[in-house]
Amino acid sequence: MIVPGVRVGQWTLGLTLDDLIRMHGRPVRTHVMAALPPDAYAVFDHMVFRWDRVTVAATTLVGLKRVELLQTGFLMPAGRHYRTDRSIGFMATRQQIVNVYGRPTAEVVPQPLEIRMIYDEEGVAFSLDMAGRVHTILVFRPRTAGRFWYLF
């Protein structure tokens, strides 16, 4: 289960990178995401850590060890089975999300043909593919979305 602002499955926003390394070993992939204004949708530089056979990726802000954002995706092992506590899961449509969560705080375009619907008060964001279906769900602490994305 995904609980916005709190957790994805057993992974919580209370974990540190050290906790995750103890649980899963060294990450197999680490991505440094640089925020390059004015055209970038991201605000701060952050690092994404991924492990094989783990359904969740963890993000920290560069230089910090606390998990700031968790994400799971349709293509991650078993990730497609996750749903929010309000029953929004992968392949949900934009309209289904709006029906449950209302209008998003903001929408950004991380890359062409992708839309990210950000719900700052709840601590959840949904990435939709070019067909308008959810392919990634991101969880962060409520009212901290501005640390990650420009909320125009």
HUMO-V933875 format. One record per helix or strand of 3 or more residues. SS is the DSSP state (hx for helix, st for strand). FROM is the first residue (numbers start at 1). TO is the last residue. If there is no record, write none. Layout:
SS	FROM	TO
SS	FROM	TO
This chain:
hx	17	24
st	29	33
st	46	50
st	57	61
st	69	73
hx	79	81
hx	94	101
st	106	108
st	115	119
st	124	128
st	133	140
hx	145	147
